[in-house]
Amino acid sequence: MQPFAYIFKEALPVYLTNLPIPDSLGGWFRLGFKDFLALVPPTAAVAGLTYMSYLAFCPKGRCGAGSCDQKGNLVNPSILKKSDKVVDSVDVEDIAEKAVFCRCWRSKNWPYCDGSHNGHNKREGDNVGPLIISKK
């Protein structure tokens, strides 16, 4: 515990105090090359911590505006992509005893379920299943 106490109580404060951080905006223009080199390690450390925090709170990069436009994050990866909106209707009278409808958007037999959600659930750790409508 002694080495950590030395680092955080003595070494780090002395290091940060000796960094060439100017007091004004104009002071940045008077810094020399060696001064800028001295600022590279703490800047890299702050950038690394920021990036690691981003990854911790935004798994798989799904945060932020526009990220759902990426191909891997689409809910509907392939069904009627030329349509502005996918809308299907089924008349209840057309259902014999039971109908199983897809809710994962992976079915090759859209709008009916073909079990594609099983592979999706294993890959993504999801728990989506079909919508089952039956006549009793």
N, CA, C and O atoms as a MOPAC input file, in Angstrom:
PM7 MOZYME 1SCF
protein

 N      0.81700 1    -1.19300 1     0.00000 1
 C      0.00000 1     0.00000 1     0.00000 1
 C      0.86200 1     1.25900 1     0.00000 1
 O      0.44000 1     2.31100 1    -0.48000 1
 N      2.05200 1     1.14300 1     0.53300 1
 C      2.97200 1     2.27400 1     0.62100 1
 C      3.30800 1     2.86300 1    -0.75800 1
 O      3.30500 1     4.08400 1    -0.90800 1
 N      3.60100 1     2.01900 1    -1.78100 1
 C      3.90800 1     2.60100 1    -3.10300 1
 C      2.73300 1     3.39100 1    -3.69000 1
 O      2.94000 1     4.43900 1    -4.30300 1
 N      1.50400 1     2.89900 1    -3.51000 1
 C      0.34000 1     3.61400 1    -4.02800 1
 C      0.14200 1     4.94900 1    -3.30800 1
 O     -0.19600 1     5.95700 1    -3.92800 1
 N      0.35100 1     4.94000 1    -2.02400 1
 C      0.22900 1     6.18800 1    -1.25500 1
 C      1.25700 1     7.20400 1    -1.74000 1
 O      0.93200 1     8.38300 1    -1.87800 1
 N      2.47900 1     6.77600 1    -2.00000 1
 C      3.51500 1     7.68100 1    -2.50000 1
 C      3.13000 1     8.24800 1    -3.86900 1
 O      3.28000 1     9.44300 1    -4.12200 1
 N      2.62600 1     7.36400 1    -4.75400 1
 C      2.26900 1     7.80800 1    -6.11100 1
 C      1.17000 1     8.86600 1    -6.05500 1
 O      1.29200 1     9.92000 1    -6.68000 1
 N      0.09900 1     8.59300 1    -5.31100 1
 C     -1.05400 1     9.49100 1    -5.31700 1
 C     -0.89600 1    10.71100 1    -4.41700 1
 O     -1.51600 1    11.74400 1    -4.66800 1
 N     -0.07800 1    10.60800 1    -3.37500 1
 C      0.06800 1    11.73900 1    -2.46200 1
 C      1.25700 1    12.63300 1    -2.78500 1
 O      1.23700 1    13.82300 1    -2.46900 1
 N      2.28600 1    12.08100 1    -3.40600 1
 C      3.48900 1    12.88200 1    -3.64900 1
 C      3.87000 1    12.98300 1    -5.12000 1
 O      3.98000 1    14.08700 1    -5.65300 1
 N      4.07200 1    11.84700 1    -5.78200 1
 C      4.61300 1    11.85700 1    -7.14700 1
 C      3.64500 1    12.50000 1    -8.14800 1
 O      4.05100 1    13.35800 1    -8.93100 1
 N      2.38700 1    12.09800 1    -8.12900 1
 C      1.41400 1    12.63000 1    -9.09200 1
 C      1.16900 1    14.12600 1    -8.92000 1
 O      1.15400 1    14.84900 1    -9.91600 1
 N      0.97300 1    14.62500 1    -7.68400 1
 C      0.79800 1    16.07600 1    -7.54300 1
 C      2.01800 1    16.88000 1    -8.00800 1
 O      1.86500 1    17.93900 1    -8.61600 1
 N      3.22000 1    16.38300 1    -7.72400 1
 C      4.43600 1    17.08300 1    -8.17400 1
 C      4.50100 1    17.07700 1    -9.69900 1
 O      4.83000 1    18.09400 1   -10.30900 1
 N      4.18600 1    15.92300 1   -10.32600 1
 C      4.20000 1    15.81100 1   -11.79300 1
 C      3.20000 1    16.78700 1   -12.41800 1
 O      3.53100 1    17.49900 1   -13.36600 1
 N      1.97600 1    16.81400 1   -11.88300 1
 C      0.95000 1    17.69700 1   -12.44600 1
 C      1.28600 1    19.17200 1   -12.22200 1
 O      0.99300 1    20.00600 1   -13.07800 1
 N      1.89200 1    19.49900 1   -11.08900 1
 C      2.28400 1    20.87800 1   -10.80800 1
 C      3.35800 1    21.35700 1   -11.77800 1
 O      3.38300 1    22.53300 1   -12.14100 1
 N      4.24000 1    20.46200 1   -12.20000 1
 C      5.33200 1    20.83000 1   -13.09900 1
 C      4.95200 1    20.82800 1   -14.57700 1
 O      5.78700 1    21.15800 1   -15.42000 1
 N      3.72800 1    20.47000 1   -14.90800 1
 C      3.31000 1    20.51000 1   -16.31200 1
 C      3.20900 1    21.96200 1   -16.78300 1
 O      2.76200 1    22.83300 1   -16.03700 1
 N      3.62500 1    22.21300 1   -18.02100 1
 C      3.60900 1    23.58500 1   -18.54400 1
 C      2.22800 1    24.01700 1   -19.04700 1
 O      2.04600 1    24.23400 1   -20.24500 1
 N      1.27300 1    24.14100 1   -18.15200 1
 C     -0.07400 1    24.55800 1   -18.53800 1
 C     -0.16700 1    26.07300 1   -18.34600 1
 O     -0.03800 1    26.56100 1   -17.22300 1
 N     -0.38900 1    26.81700 1   -19.42600 1
 C     -0.43400 1    28.28300 1   -19.32800 1
 C     -1.68200 1    28.78900 1   -18.59900 1
 O     -2.69500 1    28.09600 1   -18.50600 1
 N     -1.57800 1    30.01700 1   -18.08500 1
 C     -2.68200 1    30.63900 1   -17.34800 1
 C     -3.70000 1    31.31600 1   -18.27000 1
 O     -4.83000 1    31.57600 1   -17.85900 1
 N     -3.30600 1    31.59900 1   -19.50300 1
 C     -4.20500 1    32.30500 1   -20.41600 1
 C     -4.18700 1    31.63800 1   -21.78200 1
 O     -3.35700 1    30.77000 1   -22.05100 1
 N     -5.10100 1    32.04900 1   -22.63100 1
 C     -5.16600 1    31.50600 1   -23.98700 1
 C     -3.91000 1    31.85900 1   -24.78000 1
 O     -3.40200 1    31.04400 1   -25.55100 1
 N     -3.42400 1    33.06100 1   -24.58500 1
 C     -2.21700 1    33.48000 1   -25.29200 1
 C     -0.98400 1    32.69600 1   -24.85900 1
 O     -0.01700 1    32.58800 1   -25.61300 1
 N     -1.01700 1    32.15200 1   -23.65300 1
 C      0.11000 1    31.37600 1   -23.15800 1
 C      0.34800 1    30.10400 1   -23.95100 1
 O      1.47700 1    29.61800 1   -24.02200 1
 N     -0.70800 1    29.56000 1   -24.54900 1
 C     -0.54300 1    28.35100 1   -25.36600 1
 C      0.32800 1    28.62400 1   -26.58900 1
 O      1.02000 1    27.72500 1   -27.06600 1
 N      0.30000 1    29.84400 1   -27.09700 1
 C      1.09800 1    30.18400 1   -28.28200 1
 C      2.56700 1    30.39200 1   -27.94100 1
 O      3.41700 1    30.37800 1   -28.83200 1
 N      2.87200 1    30.58400 1   -26.66700 1
 C      4.26300 1    30.78500 1   -26.25700 1
 C      4.94900 1    29.49400 1   -25.81000 1
 O      6.13200 1    29.50100 1   -25.47200 1
 N      4.19600 1    28.37900 1   -25.80800 1
 C      4.79700 1    27.10700 1   -25.41900 1
 C      5.76800 1    26.62500 1   -26.48800 1
 O      5.53200 1    26.80000 1   -27.68400 1
 N      6.85700 1    26.02000 1   -26.04600 1
 C      7.83800 1    25.46500 1   -26.97400 1
 C      7.53100 1    24.01200 1   -27.30000 1
 O      6.57300 1    23.42800 1   -26.79200 1
 N      8.36600 1    23.44500 1   -28.15800 1
 C      8.18000 1    22.06700 1   -28.59100 1
 C      8.27500 1    21.10000 1   -27.40500 1
 O      7.46300 1    20.18300 1   -27.28400 1
 N      9.26400 1    21.30700 1   -26.53300 1
 C      9.43900 1    20.42800 1   -25.36100 1
 C      8.24800 1    20.53700 1   -24.41200 1
 O      7.87300 1    19.55700 1   -23.77000 1
 N      7.65200 1    21.73000 1   -24.32200 1
 C      6.47200 1    21.90300 1   -23.47300 1
 C      5.29400 1    21.08300 1   -24.00500 1
 O      4.57400 1    20.43700 1   -23.24300 1
 N      5.11400 1    21.12200 1   -25.32500 1
 C      4.03400 1    20.33700 1   -25.92000 1
 C      4.28700 1    18.84200 1   -25.76000 1
 O      3.35100 1    18.07600 1   -25.53100 1
 N      5.54400 1    18.42100 1   -25.87900 1
 C      5.87000 1    17.01200 1   -25.66600 1
 C      5.55900 1    16.58700 1   -24.23100 1
 O      5.13300 1    15.45600 1   -23.99800 1
 N      5.76700 1    17.48000 1   -23.27900 1
 C      5.47800 1    17.16000 1   -21.88100 1
 C      3.97500 1    16.99600 1   -21.65500 1
 O      3.56600 1    16.30000 1   -20.72600 1
 N      3.15400 1    17.62500 1   -22.48800 1
 C      1.70200 1    17.53000 1   -22.34400 1
 C      1.09700 1    16.30500 1   -23.03500 1
 O     -0.07400 1    15.99200 1   -22.81600 1
 N      1.88000 1    15.60900 1   -23.86500 1
 C      1.35400 1    14.45300 1   -24.59900 1
 C      0.92700 1    13.30600 1   -23.66400 1
 O     -0.18800 1    12.80800 1   -23.82100 1
 N      1.75900 1    12.85600 1   -22.69400 1
 C      1.32400 1    11.72600 1   -21.84700 1
 C      0.04500 1    11.98900 1   -21.04900 1
 O     -0.83300 1    11.12700 1   -21.04900 1
 N     -0.11100 1    13.13600 1   -20.36600 1
 C     -1.37700 1    13.31600 1   -19.64500 1
 C     -2.58100 1    13.45000 1   -20.58300 1
 O     -3.68500 1    13.02700 1   -20.24100 1
 N     -2.36900 1    14.03600 1   -21.76100 1
 C     -3.46000 1    14.14400 1   -22.72900 1
 C     -3.87300 1    12.76800 1   -23.22600 1
 O     -5.06300 1    12.48400 1   -23.36100 1
 N     -2.88400 1    11.90800 1   -23.50000 1
 C     -3.17800 1    10.54400 1   -23.94500 1
 C     -3.89200 1     9.76100 1   -22.83800 1
 O     -4.79500 1     8.97400 1   -23.12300 1
 N     -3.49800 1     9.97000 1   -21.59000 1
 C     -4.14500 1     9.27500 1   -20.47100 1
 C     -5.60300 1     9.70100 1   -20.33500 1
 O     -6.47500 1     8.85800 1   -20.12500 1
 N     -5.87400 1    10.98400 1   -20.45100 1
 C     -7.26100 1    11.47800 1   -20.35700 1
 C     -8.08600 1    10.95000 1   -21.52700 1
 O     -9.23500 1    10.54600 1   -21.34300 1
 N     -7.50700 1    10.95100 1   -22.73100 1
 C     -8.22800 1    10.43800 1   -23.90100 1
 C     -8.51300 1     8.95100 1   -23.74000 1
 O     -9.60800 1     8.49800 1   -24.07200 1
 N     -7.55500 1     8.18400 1   -23.23900 1
 C     -7.75200 1     6.75000 1   -23.02000 1
 C     -8.82800 1     6.47000 1   -21.99500 1
 O     -9.66500 1     5.59100 1   -22.20000 1
 N     -8.82100 1     7.20300 1   -20.89500 1
 C     -9.85100 1     7.01800 1   -19.87200 1
 C    -11.23600 1     7.38800 1   -20.39300 1
 O    -12.22800 1     6.73400 1   -20.07000 1
 N    -11.29200 1     8.44400 1   -21.20300 1
 C    -12.56700 1     8.84700 1   -21.79400 1
 C    -13.09900 1     7.76100 1   -22.72100 1
 O    -14.28600 1     7.43700 1   -22.68300 1
 N    -12.22600 1     7.19800 1   -23.55400 1
 C    -12.63600 1     6.15200 1   -24.48600 1
 C    -13.06900 1     4.88800 1   -23.73700 1
 O    -14.06200 1     4.26200 1   -24.10600 1
 N    -12.33500 1     4.51200 1   -22.69300 1
 C    -12.69600 1     3.33200 1   -21.90800 1
 C    -14.04600 1     3.54100 1   -21.20800 1
 O    -14.82900 1     2.60000 1   -21.08400 1
 N    -14.31700 1     4.76000 1   -20.75300 1
 C    -15.61600 1     5.06600 1   -20.14000 1
 C    -16.73100 1     4.95500 1   -21.16800 1
 O    -17.80900 1     4.43700 1   -20.87500 1
 N    -16.46600 1     5.44200 1   -22.37000 1
 C    -17.44400 1     5.33400 1   -23.44800 1
 C    -17.77200 1     3.86800 1   -23.72300 1
 O    -18.94400 1     3.50900 1   -23.84400 1
 N    -16.75100 1     3.02000 1   -23.82200 1
 C    -16.98500 1     1.60200 1   -24.08300 1
 C    -17.72900 1     0.92700 1   -22.93000 1
 O    -18.53900 1     0.02700 1   -23.15400 1
 N    -17.45900 1     1.35700 1   -21.71300 1
 C    -18.11500 1     0.75600 1   -20.55200 1
 C    -19.60600 1     1.06900 1   -20.52200 1
 O    -20.40800 1     0.21900 1   -20.13700 1
 N    -19.98200 1     2.27200 1   -20.92200 1
 C    -21.38600 1     2.66900 1   -20.85200 1
 C    -22.12700 1     2.53000 1   -22.16700 1
 O    -23.35000 1     2.66400 1   -22.19400 1
 N    -21.43100 1     2.26900 1   -23.24900 1
 C    -22.05500 1     2.12100 1   -24.55900 1
 C    -21.56700 1     0.82900 1   -25.20900 1
 O    -20.77000 1     0.88400 1   -26.14600 1
 N    -22.02500 1    -0.33300 1   -24.73700 1
 C    -21.54600 1    -1.59200 1   -25.30000 1
 C    -21.90200 1    -1.72400 1   -26.77100 1
 O    -22.97600 1    -1.30300 1   -27.20000 1
 N    -21.00800 1    -2.30000 1   -27.52600 1
 C    -21.16900 1    -2.52700 1   -28.96100 1
 C    -21.35700 1    -1.24100 1   -29.73600 1
 O    -21.84700 1    -1.27500 1   -30.86500 1
 N    -20.98700 1    -0.11800 1   -29.17000 1
 C    -21.06000 1     1.15600 1   -29.87800 1
 C    -22.45700 1     1.55700 1   -30.27100 1
 O    -22.63500 1     2.19600 1   -31.30800 1
 N    -23.46100 1     1.20900 1   -29.48200 1
 C    -24.84600 1     1.49600 1   -29.85900 1
 C    -25.34700 1     2.81800 1   -29.32100 1
 O    -26.54000 1     3.10300 1   -29.42900 1
 N    -24.49900 1     3.61900 1   -28.75700 1
 C    -24.93500 1     4.92500 1   -28.26200 1
 C    -24.72400 1     5.97900 1   -29.34100 1
 O    -23.97200 1     5.77200 1   -30.29300 1
 N    -25.38300 1     7.08000 1   -29.18000 1
 C    -25.14100 1     8.21400 1   -30.06300 1
 C    -26.13800 1     8.29900 1   -31.19000 1
 O    -26.78100 1     7.31800 1   -31.56200 1
 N    -26.24800 1     9.47900 1   -31.71700 1
 C    -27.18200 1     9.71700 1   -32.80600 1
 C    -26.67500 1     9.06800 1   -34.07900 1
 O    -25.48600 1     9.13800 1   -34.39100 1
 N    -27.56100 1     8.44800 1   -34.79800 1
 C    -27.20500 1     7.86600 1   -36.08200 1
 C    -26.59400 1     6.48700 1   -36.00100 1
 O    -26.34500 1     5.87700 1   -37.04100 1
 N    -26.33800 1     5.96600 1   -34.80700 1
 C    -25.68300 1     4.67400 1   -34.72800 1
 C    -26.59500 1     3.54800 1   -35.19700 1
 O    -26.10500 1     2.50200 1   -35.62200 1
 N    -27.91100 1     3.73800 1   -35.13000 1
 C    -28.80700 1     2.68000 1   -35.57400 1
 C    -28.87100 1     2.61900 1   -37.09800 1
 O    -29.52800 1     1.73800 1   -37.65100 1
 N    -28.19800 1     3.54600 1   -37.78400 1
 C    -28.11500 1     3.47200 1   -39.23600 1
 C    -27.06000 1     2.47900 1   -39.69100 1
 O    -26.99600 1     2.13500 1   -40.87200 1
 N    -26.23500 1     2.02000 1   -38.76700 1
 C    -25.21000 1     1.05400 1   -39.12400 1
 C    -25.87700 1    -0.27800 1   -39.40300 1
 O    -26.84100 1    -0.64100 1   -38.72800 1
 N    -25.38400 1    -1.01100 1   -40.38400 1
 C    -26.01800 1    -2.25200 1   -40.84100 1
 C    -26.22100 1    -3.25800 1   -39.72000 1
 O    -27.27700 1    -3.88800 1   -39.66800 1
 N    -25.26500 1    -3.43900 1   -38.82300 1
 C    -25.36600 1    -4.43200 1   -37.77400 1
 C    -26.38100 1    -4.10500 1   -36.70200 1
 O    -26.78400 1    -4.99600 1   -35.95500 1
 N    -26.80900 1    -2.86500 1   -36.60000 1
 C    -27.72000 1    -2.47100 1   -35.53400 1
 C    -29.16300 1    -2.31400 1   -35.99800 1
 O    -30.01300 1    -1.89100 1   -35.21500 1
 N    -29.45400 1    -2.64100 1   -37.23900 1
 C    -30.80900 1    -2.49300 1   -37.74000 1
 C    -31.71900 1    -3.56600 1   -37.15600 1
 O    -31.31000 1    -4.71600 1   -36.99700 1
 N    -32.93600 1    -3.19200 1   -36.84100 1
 C    -33.91700 1    -4.16800 1   -36.37600 1
 C    -34.31700 1    -5.05800 1   -37.54400 1
 O    -34.37500 1    -6.28100 1   -37.41100 1
 N    -34.59000 1    -4.44900 1   -38.67200 1
 C    -34.98900 1    -5.17500 1   -39.87300 1
 C    -33.80100 1    -5.22200 1   -40.82700 1
 O    -33.54900 1    -4.23600 1   -41.52000 1
 N    -33.06000 1    -6.32800 1   -40.89100 1
 C    -31.87700 1    -6.36800 1   -41.73700 1
 C    -32.15700 1    -6.59500 1   -43.22000 1
 O    -31.32600 1    -6.23400 1   -44.05200 1
 N    -33.33500 1    -7.19900 1   -43.58900 1
 C    -33.47800 1    -7.55700 1   -44.99200 1
 C    -34.90500 1    -7.57400 1   -45.55200 1
 O    -35.05700 1    -7.79100 1   -46.75400 1
 N    -35.92300 1    -7.36700 1   -44.78200 1
 C    -37.29900 1    -7.54100 1   -45.25600 1
 C    -37.85300 1    -6.24900 1   -45.85300 1
 O    -37.91700 1    -5.22400 1   -45.17400 1
 N    -38.25200 1    -6.30200 1   -47.13000 1
 C    -38.87500 1    -5.17800 1   -47.84900 1
 C    -38.11700 1    -3.86400 1   -47.63200 1
 O    -38.71200 1    -2.86200 1   -47.23600 1
 N    -36.81700 1    -3.86900 1   -47.89000 1
 C    -35.98100 1    -2.70100 1   -47.62600 1
 C    -36.28700 1    -1.52700 1   -48.55400 1
 O    -35.90600 1    -0.39800 1   -48.24700 1
 N    -36.96100 1    -1.76000 1   -49.67700 1
 C    -37.28200 1    -0.65400 1   -50.58300 1
 C    -38.53000 1     0.10900 1   -50.14600 1
 O    -38.82800 1     1.17600 1   -50.68200 1
 N    -39.25300 1    -0.43500 1   -49.17700 1
 C    -40.44900 1     0.24300 1   -48.65300 1
 C    -40.04700 1     1.22200 1   -47.55700 1
 O    -39.08900 1     0.98800 1   -46.82200 1
 N    -40.79100 1     2.32200 1   -47.45700 1
 C    -40.55100 1     3.27700 1   -46.38100 1
 C    -40.90000 1     2.67800 1   -45.02300 1
 O    -40.26100 1     2.96500 1   -44.01100 1
 N    -41.93600 1     1.83600 1   -45.03200 1
 C    -42.42100 1     1.24900 1   -43.78700 1
 C    -42.97300 1    -0.13600 1   -44.10000 1
 O    -43.72900 1    -0.30100 1   -45.05700 1
 N    -42.60300 1    -1.12400 1   -43.30500 1
 C    -43.10200 1    -2.47900 1   -43.51700 1
 C    -44.38000 1    -2.66100 1   -42.70000 1
 O    -44.36600 1    -2.59100 1   -41.47100 1
 N    -45.47600 1    -2.89400 1   -43.40800 1
 C    -46.76900 1    -3.11300 1   -42.75400 1
 C    -47.40000 1    -4.33700 1   -43.39000 1
 O    -47.54100 1    -4.41200 1   -44.61100 1
 N    -47.78100 1    -5.29700 1   -42.55400 1
 C    -48.47600 1    -6.48600 1   -43.03400 1
 C    -49.76500 1    -6.64800 1   -42.24400 1
 O    -49.85100 1    -6.25200 1   -41.08200 1
 N    -50.76300 1    -7.23300 1   -42.89000 1
 C    -51.99800 1    -7.52500 1   -42.17600 1
 C    -52.44000 1    -8.93600 1   -42.53500 1
 O    -52.24300 1    -9.40600 1   -43.65600 1
 N    -53.03800 1    -9.59200 1   -41.56000 1
 C    -53.55700 1   -10.94000 1   -41.75200 1
 C    -54.97400 1   -10.95000 1   -41.20600 1
 O    -55.22400 1   -10.52400 1   -40.07900 1
 N    -55.88700 1   -11.43600 1   -42.01200 1
 C    -57.28500 1   -11.52500 1   -41.57400 1
 C    -57.42600 1   -12.71800 1   -40.62800 1
 O    -56.98600 1   -13.82200 1   -40.95000 1
 N    -58.02100 1   -12.50400 1   -39.49400 1
 C    -58.18000 1   -13.55200 1   -38.49000 1
 C    -58.96400 1   -14.72900 1   -39.06100 1
 O    -58.74500 1   -15.87500 1   -38.66800 1
 N    -59.86300 1   -14.45300 1   -39.97300 1
 C    -60.66300 1   -15.52000 1   -40.58300 1
 C    -59.79900 1   -16.46000 1   -41.41900 1
 O    -60.18100 1   -17.61000 1   -41.63900 1
 N    -58.63700 1   -15.99200 1   -41.88900 1
 C    -57.74900 1   -16.81700 1   -42.71400 1
 C    -56.89600 1   -17.75900 1   -41.88100 1
 O    -56.25100 1   -18.65400 1   -42.42800 1
 N    -56.88100 1   -17.57200 1   -40.56600 1
 C    -56.06900 1   -18.42600 1   -39.70100 1
 C    -56.84500 1   -19.70300 1   -39.41600 1
 O    -57.99000 1   -19.65400 1   -38.96600 1
 N    -56.22300 1   -20.84100 1   -39.67800 1
 C    -56.88700 1   -22.13200 1   -39.44500 1
 C    -57.01400 1   -22.37500 1   -37.94200 1
 O    -57.98000 1   -21.91200 1   -37.33600 1
 N    -56.09100 1   -23.07100 1   -37.33800 1
 C    -56.10200 1   -23.32800 1   -35.89700 1
 C    -55.10900 1   -22.44000 1   -35.16200 1
 O    -55.37600 1   -21.95000 1   -34.06600 1
 N    -53.95400 1   -22.24700 1   -35.79700 1
 C    -52.89600 1   -21.50000 1   -35.13100 1
 C    -51.99600 1   -20.84200 1   -36.18000 1
 O    -51.74200 1   -21.41000 1   -37.24200 1
 N    -51.51900 1   -19.63600 1   -35.86200 1
 C    -50.55400 1   -18.94300 1   -36.72000 1
 C    -49.42500 1   -18.42800 1   -35.84000 1
 O    -49.65900 1   -17.92100 1   -34.74300 1
 N    -48.20200 1   -18.56500 1   -36.33000 1
 C    -47.02300 1   -18.14600 1   -35.57700 1
 C    -46.33200 1   -17.04900 1   -36.38000 1
 O    -45.84200 1   -17.29600 1   -37.48200 1
 N    -46.29300 1   -15.83200 1   -35.82500 1
 C    -45.75100 1   -14.67300 1   -36.52200 1
 C    -44.37500 1   -14.29500 1   -35.98600 1
 O    -44.11000 1   -14.39500 1   -34.78800 1
 N    -43.50700 1   -13.86000 1   -36.89200 1
 C    -42.13400 1   -13.47000 1   -36.55300 1
 C    -42.12200 1   -12.10800 1   -35.86000 1
 O    -42.82500 1   -11.18200 1   -36.26300 1
 N    -41.30500 1   -12.01000 1   -34.80700 1
 C    -41.09400 1   -10.71900 1   -34.13900 1
 C    -39.62800 1   -10.31400 1   -34.14500 1
 O    -39.28700 1    -9.23200 1   -33.66700 1
 N    -38.74900 1   -11.16900 1   -34.68100 1
 C    -37.31100 1   -10.85100 1   -34.66500 1
 C    -36.83700 1   -10.24700 1   -35.98800 1
 O    -35.69900 1    -9.78400 1   -36.07000 1
 N    -37.65800 1   -10.23900 1   -36.99800 1
 C    -37.36100 1    -9.68600 1   -38.32200 1
 C    -36.28700 1   -10.47700 1   -39.05800 1
 O    -35.67800 1    -9.94800 1   -39.98700 1
 N    -36.03600 1   -11.72000 1   -38.67600 1
 C    -35.00500 1   -12.52700 1   -39.33400 1
 C    -35.59900 1   -13.64300 1   -40.18900 1
 O    -34.85700 1   -14.35000 1   -40.87100 1
 N    -36.90500 1   -13.81400 1   -40.16900 1
 C    -37.56900 1   -14.92000 1   -40.85000 1
 C    -37.44500 1   -14.80200 1   -42.37000 1
 O    -37.55500 1   -13.71300 1   -42.93400 1
 N    -37.21400 1   -15.93300 1   -43.01300 1
 C    -37.19400 1   -15.97900 1   -44.48300 1
 C    -38.61500 1   -16.15500 1   -45.02400 1
 O    -38.83300 1   -16.05800 1   -46.23100 1
 N    -39.57100 1   -16.41000 1   -44.14900 1
 C    -40.95900 1   -16.65300 1   -44.51000 1
 C    -41.83800 1   -15.54400 1   -43.93000 1
 O    -42.93500 1   -15.82000 1   -43.44500 1
 N    -41.37700 1   -14.30900 1   -43.97300 1
 C    -42.05700 1   -13.17400 1   -43.35700 1
 C    -43.49300 1   -13.06800 1   -43.83800 1
 O    -43.69200 1   -13.23700 1   -45.04100 1
 N    -44.49200 1   -12.81300 1   -43.05500 1
 C    -44.48500 1   -12.44500 1   -41.64300 1
 C    -44.55200 1   -13.63700 1   -40.68600 1
 O    -44.67100 1   -13.46100 1   -39.47400 1
 N    -44.47700 1   -14.84300 1   -41.23600 1
 C    -44.57100 1   -16.02800 1   -40.37900 1
 C    -43.19600 1   -16.41300 1   -39.84300 1
 O    -42.17700 1   -16.19100 1   -40.49800 1
 N    -43.18200 1   -16.98500 1   -38.66200 1
 C    -41.93600 1   -17.37300 1   -37.99800 1
 C    -41.38800 1   -18.66100 1   -38.60700 1
 O    -42.14000 1   -19.59700 1   -38.87700 1
 N    -40.08600 1   -18.70200 1   -38.81900 1
 C    -39.43500 1   -19.93300 1   -39.27000 1
 C    -38.35900 1   -20.39700 1   -38.27400 1
 O    -37.55500 1   -21.27500 1   -38.58900 1
 N    -38.35000 1   -19.80600 1   -37.07800 1
 C    -37.38400 1   -20.20900 1   -36.04600 1
 C    -36.06500 1   -19.46700 1   -36.10500 1
 O    -35.13400 1   -19.81400 1   -35.37700 1
 N    -35.95900 1   -18.44900 1   -36.95700 1
 C    -34.70800 1   -17.69000 1   -37.08300 1
 C    -34.33100 1   -16.97400 1   -35.79800 1
 O    -33.16600 1   -16.62800 1   -35.60300 1
 N    -35.30600 1   -16.74500 1   -34.91300 1
 C    -35.00900 1   -16.05000 1   -33.66300 1
 C    -34.05500 1   -16.85600 1   -32.77900 1
 O    -33.35100 1   -16.28000 1   -31.94900 1
 N    -34.02300 1   -18.18500 1   -32.94700 1
 C    -33.12400 1   -19.00500 1   -32.13100 1
 C    -31.66500 1   -18.62800 1   -32.37200 1
 O    -30.90300 1   -18.45200 1   -31.42100 1
 N    -31.27500 1   -18.50300 1   -33.63700 1
 C    -29.90000 1   -18.09800 1   -33.95600 1
 C    -29.61800 1   -16.67400 1   -33.50700 1
 O    -28.53900 1   -16.37500 1   -32.99500 1
 N    -30.59700 1   -15.80000 1   -33.70200 1
 C    -30.44800 1   -14.40700 1   -33.27300 1
 C    -30.24900 1   -14.34000 1   -31.75600 1
 O    -29.37500 1   -13.61700 1   -31.27800 1
 N    -31.05100 1   -15.08500 1   -31.00500 1
 C    -30.95000 1   -15.06600 1   -29.54800 1
 C    -29.59200 1   -15.56000 1   -29.06700 1
 O    -29.03100 1   -14.99400 1   -28.12800 1
 N    -29.05400 1   -16.60100 1   -29.68900 1
 C    -27.73100 1   -17.11300 1   -29.30300 1
 C    -26.64000 1   -16.09100 1   -29.60200 1
 O    -25.75000 1   -15.86900 1   -28.78100 1
 N    -26.70900 1   -15.46800 1   -30.77800 1
 C    -25.68200 1   -14.49700 1   -31.18900 1
 C    -25.70000 1   -13.24800 1   -30.32500 1
 O    -24.65200 1   -12.77400 1   -29.88700 1
 N    -26.89000 1   -12.71600 1   -30.07900 1
 C    -27.01800 1   -11.41600 1   -29.43400 1
 C    -27.31500 1   -11.49300 1   -27.93400 1
 O    -27.30400 1   -10.46700 1   -27.25300 1
 N    -27.58000 1   -12.69400 1   -27.41100 1
 C    -27.95800 1   -12.80300 1   -26.00700 1
 C    -29.35100 1   -12.24500 1   -25.75200 1
 O    -29.65500 1   -11.78200 1   -24.65300 1
 N    -30.18800 1   -12.29500 1   -26.77300 1
 C    -31.53600 1   -11.74600 1   -26.69800 1
 C    -32.51900 1   -12.84400 1   -26.27900 1
 O    -32.11500 1   -13.99600 1   -26.11600 1
 N    -33.77300 1   -12.51400 1   -26.10600 1
 C    -34.77700 1   -13.51300 1   -25.73400 1
 C    -36.06700 1   -13.36500 1   -26.52700 1
 O    -37.13800 1   -13.71700 1   -26.03400 1
 N    -35.98000 1   -12.84900 1   -27.74900 1
 C    -37.17300 1   -12.61900 1   -28.56100 1
 C    -37.75100 1   -13.95400 1   -29.04400 1
 O    -37.01900 1   -14.90700 1   -29.31100 1
 N    -39.06700 1   -13.99500 1   -29.14700 1
 C    -39.76000 1   -15.19100 1   -29.63900 1
 C    -40.91500 1   -14.77100 1   -30.52400 1
 O    -41.15100 1   -13.57700 1   -30.70900 1
 N    -41.63700 1   -15.73100 1   -31.07300 1
 C    -42.71300 1   -15.40700 1   -32.00000 1
 C    -43.99600 1   -14.97500 1   -31.29500 1
 O    -44.14700 1   -15.14900 1   -30.08600 1
 N    -44.91100 1   -14.41100 1   -32.07200 1
 C    -46.27200 1   -14.11900 1   -31.63000 1
 C    -47.14100 1   -15.27200 1   -32.10900 1
 O    -47.21500 1   -15.52900 1   -33.31100 1
 N    -47.79100 1   -15.96000 1   -31.19900 1
 C    -48.62500 1   -17.11100 1   -31.54500 1
 C    -50.08800 1   -16.74200 1   -31.34300 1
 O    -50.49400 1   -16.32800 1   -30.25700 1
 N    -50.87200 1   -16.89900 1   -32.40500 1
 C    -52.31000 1   -16.62800 1   -32.34800 1
 C    -53.01600 1   -17.93900 1   -32.64800 1
 O    -52.76800 1   -18.57700 1   -33.67200 1
 N    -53.90100 1   -18.33100 1   -31.74000 1
 C    -54.61700 1   -19.60500 1   -31.95100 1
 C    -56.10100 1   -19.40300 1   -31.67400 1
 O    -56.50300 1   -18.53700 1   -30.89700 1
 N    -56.89500 1   -20.22900 1   -32.33500 1
 C    -58.33500 1   -20.23500 1   -32.10400 1
 C    -58.61600 1   -21.35900 1   -31.10400 1
 O    -58.10500 1   -22.47200 1   -31.23600 1
 N    -59.42800 1   -21.04700 1   -30.11900 1
 C    -59.75700 1   -22.07800 1   -29.12600 1
 C    -61.19600 1   -22.44200 1   -29.21300 1
 O    -61.66400 1   -23.29400 1   -28.45700 1

